Amino acid sequence: MMKRLLKILQKIFNFLFIISIVIIIALFFIFDLGSILDSGFAEYSIIKVDPRTNEIIEKEIHNRTWWDWLGLLIIPAVLAIGAFFLNKSERENDRKIVQQRFENEQKLIQARHENEQISTGERFEKEQLLAKERYENELKISLDKQREETLRLYFDRMTVLLLEKGLRDSKPEDEIRIMARTITISAIRSLDSKRNDLLFRFLVESKLLDNSNPIVVLNNADFSNANLEDITFYYINFKDINFKCANLNNAKFYHANLNGCKFNNATMIQTRFEYCKLDNSYFENATLKNAEFFKVEIDQSYFDKGNLTGAKIKECKINHSYFNGAVLNSSIIDYLKIDDCSFNSAKLIKIDGDIIDINKTSFYDADFYKSVFGGISLNYAYFNGANFKNIFICSSNLSGGIFTDANFDGAYFTDHTITLQQLSQAKSLEGATLPNGTIFHGDPEDLLDIVLPPIPPH
């Protein structure tokens, strides 16, 4: 209602303003401007009346001047101009209100659309996740049933071969042995670790894998990527078997002969070898963290770049084998005999070693940082460029070692374990504790000027 009234007033004021302008222009053309300004035009009278008698007392006649007419026109003009600006302001406010309402509606529509999209996307993702979980569960159940059926069929077939077909009394070249080997290898590759453990227990307890006369021969079998976790192998003879990338975590090998077997890239965390023979076996890039080797004979085997962090190697014989680039940090090595081996660039940080005989073995650029050794005996051992920083060595005979360019910063020697002639070949001895108990500072070649008591015979 208020808006309509303002619009009507605006039209009236606009009309009066236009009429006023027209009259002013007409007056300028009709009358002489000077005479208009001086004499004016259109007379008007002022009459005074006696209030008691209502008679005219005085009558004055005046001429209406240009300024009088102009005064009459100013008020409508001002009102018209005010109405014009008022209307303009009103239109601007209306436009802003409409624009703001439009923007708010657009924001609401966009927010509603985004919420719908998010809800749809989240619902779709949840449905996909649930579908994937259902599929994986169904697949797991299906695989479990298949594996159970595979193991059952294997036991049934082997029972028939043993009890009805005379497998135990067969000769190595008989077809029945070939059949037993084939179905055994096929079953092992299809089963999980739990069922493979049952399968190997069956073979061992049935004396089909006996070392002296194995009936089921698994030589050259391919168990790559097989799941053999937690399985116990004892009194078995494996030759040229492929265990590459297999899962052998917590597996146990007791009295096993592993000749030519390949464990490259296998996972063997906490795997235990006891009274085993590893001849020409391959453990390159294998993970043997916290593995245990007890009374194991290792000959011509390869552990290059293997990870033996935290391993326990005790009472073992290691001959003609390679540990180049291997990691043995924090390992415990006791009562070892190492002959003609290579540990070049190996990581032997914080090793705890005791009673170790090392003969004709190279440790070029090996890292022994903060390791502790006792009872070490060296004979033609090469430690060129090795790092012995902060190492502790006691009760040892290092006279057969070559330490050219080795770093002995902060090393600690006791009991005349090394000669000054040997230490003088080192690259650095800053802060090292010499066999005489003094702390050395300076150039290693300066040791040639120091005289120590002779090394007692061993």
Protein Blocks (a to p, Z undefined) as FASTA:
>chain_A
ZZmmmmmmmmmmmmmmmmmmmmmmmmmmmpcfklmmmnogaiaddddddfklopafbdcd
ddddfklmmmmmmmmmmmmmmmmmmmmmmmmmmmmmmmmmmmmmmmmmmmmmmmmmmmmm
mmmmmmmmmmmmmmmmmmmmmmmmmmmmmmmmmmmmmmmmmmmnommmpcfklmklmmmm
mmmmmmmmmpcfklmmmmmmmmmmnopmgfklcfbdcehiafehiacehiacehiacehi
afehiafehiacehiacehiafehiacehiacehiacehiafehiacehiacehiacehi
afehiafehiacehiacehiafehiacehiacehiadehiafehiacehiacehiadehi
afehiafehiacehiacehiafehiacehiacehiafklpccehiafehiacehhlacfk
lmmmpmbfghiacfkopacedjfklmmmpccdddddZZ
